[in-house]
Amino acid sequence: MRRILLSALLLLLSAAPAGAGSPGVTVYAAGSLRGVMTALAKQFQEAHGIAVNVTFGPSGLLRKRIQGGERPDILTSADMASPEALAREGLALPTILYARNALCATGRDKLGLTTENLLETLLDPAVRLGTSTPKADPAGDYAWAMFAKTDAVKPGSRQTLEAKADKIVGGAHNSAPVRGKHPVAAAFEDGKIDVFLGYCSGNLPKSVPGLVQVPLPADLSVAASYGMAVRKDAGPDARLFALFLVSEDAQKIFRDFGFVPVGLP
């Protein structure tokens, strides 16, 4: 919470450089934020008359685009590492923690998937496992963090899971819609995977019939902290939007979309 308050105050009190920024706000946002960020941008525009233009993609790849010279006002990442890297390089203000998430498992209901039998199910040679792409997308990094914990439960599990995981989304060449559908939904429909490790805020069970979502067991649980980078010379509109994202109104919207808010009483 201290990180949120100090960074938000910095944004509020720091005067934007003269002539900095342009009307409207440009945001690069993690793909897992598509639903909630669309709703937040709409509410902000209705309240302030300021347009918010959002580009969605894997956080790691969006960070690389910024490091390569692209200049969005804000990066809303699904991890802390990407925005903190931009801050260390002098490209952004101190990182703001604006939401949290967690890793869940989504699988075919015929598997009888539960929190208690999750590891056993994932280790079944007949069960096809899908993940996001590590290093390009934090969801993949969180899945690999979960794999690292499995050896303490059943030795050798980490190597087995890393070897069988099919990185079906979150990379440079596998994030586009498939037949107009999310790549993970298409992978389930095409029979490529039986279980997917992704964010608990995901709505796969609602979009693909016959799926269930379960939380990870406590000894394998992986939390996800979402950090925001605001460009150092971002204008007043962008700074106002950044403050809006940690406001009580915005945090309630995060909660409604399945995220864990960090700025509610």
N, C-alpha and C positions, 0 to 999 in steps of 0.2 A: 504493500500500500504506500510505503514511503516513496518508492520509485514513481508511482503514479502521481502523487501529490507534488513532488519536487519538479518532475518533468512538466506537468500541466501548468504549474506556476511559472516555470521558465517560458513556456509558450505564451502564456497570458501577458507576462510582464516585459518580454523582450520585444522591442520595436522592430518591425520588419524593415529590412534595408530599403532605403529610398528607391522607389521605382521597381522594387522586387515583385515578382509574381505577375500573374495576369488574371483577368476576371474568370471566376470559376475555379474548380478544384480538380486536379488530375490525381487519381489514386491507382496504384498497382496493388491488387489484393489477392491473397491466397485463394485458391480455387474452392476451398471448403467454406469460404465466406460468401459464396455467390448469392444465396438466398437472403441472408441477413444484411449484407452490404447493399444489396439492391433496395431493400426496405429502408435502410438507414439513409441512403442517398436521397430517396424519394421524400422522406420526412424532412430532411434538412433543407432540401430545395423548396419544399412547400412553406417551411417556416421562415426561411431567410431570403428566398428568391435567388439563391446562388446555385448554379448548375454543378453537379458532381459527375465527372466522367471516369468510369471505372474499367480497368483492364484486369481480367482474372487470369491466374496461371499458377504453376508451382512456385512457391516462395523462393527457393534457391535459384531458379532460373530468372525470376524477376529481379532478384538482387544482382545477378551477374549482368543483366541488361543495364541496370543503374550504374554499376561499376564500369560498364563499357561506354558510358556517356549519356544514356537516356536520363531525362530529368522530370520525372513525375514529382508532384508536390509531396506525396505521402506513399510509403510502403506499409501496408497492413499485412504483416507476415503471420504464419502459423507457428513460428518459433521465435526465440529471442536472439539466436545466433546471427541471423541475417541482418536485422536492423542494427544490432550492436557492431557488426562488421562495418556497416556504413558510417556509424558514429565514430568508430576508431579511425577511419580513413578521412574524417573531416567532411563527409558528405551529408551528414544529418545531425540533428540535435540529439541529446540523450534519449535513449529508448524508453518508450512508455509501454508498460504492461496494461493491455486494455481488455483482455478476456482470457479465459482458460477453457480447455477442452479435455477430453480423455480418449483413450483408445478402446474400442469395442470390437467384437467379432460379429460379423453378419454371415449367416450360413443358411443352407437349404433346410427347411423345417423337417424333412425326412431324415436328417441326420440325428435328430433329437438333441441338438446342441444345447448345452447348459454351461453356466459358469464353472460348475464343478467338473465337467468332463471335457472342458475345452482343450487342454493340452493333449489328452489322450486322443481326442478327435483329430487335432492338427497333425499328430504323429502317425496317424493311420495312413499307410502307403496309398490307399485308394482315394483318399481325400485330397483334392486339388486346392492348393492355397494361393490366393492372390494378395499382393501388397502394392503399395505405391513404390516409387523409385527413390532409394536412399540417396542422399547428397543433393539431389535435384529438388525433392519435395520432403518437407519435414515429416509427413505422415509415414514415409518409408523409413526415415531415421527412427521414429517412435516404434515402428514394428521391429526393427533390428534391436532396439533397446529392450523390447519385450523378449525377443529371442535370447538375448544375453542373460536374462533372468531365469530361463528355463533349466539351465544346467544345474542350478541349485535344487530344483525339484526332481529332475530326472537327468542324470549325467548323459551327455551326448546329444541332448535334444537341440541345443543351439545349432550345431553343425547340420543336423538333419533338416531343421526348419529353414535355415539360410539356403541350403541346397535346393529345396523343393519350392521355395517361394517364387511365384511368377510375378514379375514387376509389370503389371498391366496398365499402369497409369502414372502420371506425375513426372514423366521424363520429357525430353525434348521432342520426341517423335511418337508418343503414345497417349497424348492428352486430348486430342481432338475428338469430338463426338463421333460415334459409330452409328450409322443409319439414323442420325439425329438424336441418338441417346448417349447418356454418359457412358464412358468406356467400361466402367465396372458393371453397370446394369447390362450392357451388351455382352460382357464376358459371362455373366450368369446365364443370360438367355441363350447364349451359344454353347453352353455346357463346358466352357473352358475352366471354370473354377467352381468350387463347392463352398468355400469359405473365403471371406475377405476381411483383412484387418484394416480398419479405418477409424475415422472419428465417430464418437458417440453421437455427435450432432447430425450425422448423415441420415438421410431418409430413404435408404435403399429398400427397406421392407415395405415402404409405401409405394414405391415406384415399380417394384418387381414382385409379382405374386409368389407366394411360397417361400418367403425368406423370414428369418427371425434374427433379432439382434440381442446379444447378451454382453454384459460387462465382463471384463477380465477378472479372474480371481485376485484377491488382495496381494498374494505373493508375486503376481506377474503384472500388476497394475502399472500403467504408464500414463502420467499426466502430461498435458501439452499446454505450454504457456505461449500466448500470442503477443508479440511485441510490435510496436509501431515506430517507424522512422519518419520524421518530418524533415524535409530538406532544409538546410540551414538558412537559405535565402527565400524560403517560401513566403508568399504574401499573406495578408490578413485573412483572406477567405479560407486558405488552407489551414491556417492556425485555428480559426474558428471551428472548422470541421473537426480537427484533431481534438479540440476541447469537447466538442459535442459527443464524440465517440466514448469519452469517459464520463459523460453526464449521466444522471440517474435515468432520464428518459431513454437514452440509447442503451444503457445497461439492461434495462427491462426488456428491450427488444432482443438483445443478445440472449437473454434467458428464455424468451419465448421461442427462439430458434434452436434451443438445446445446448447452448453454451453455458459455461459457469461464469457469471458476472463477477467482476472484481471491484465494482464501484457502487454497490448498493449498501444501504445501512444494514 
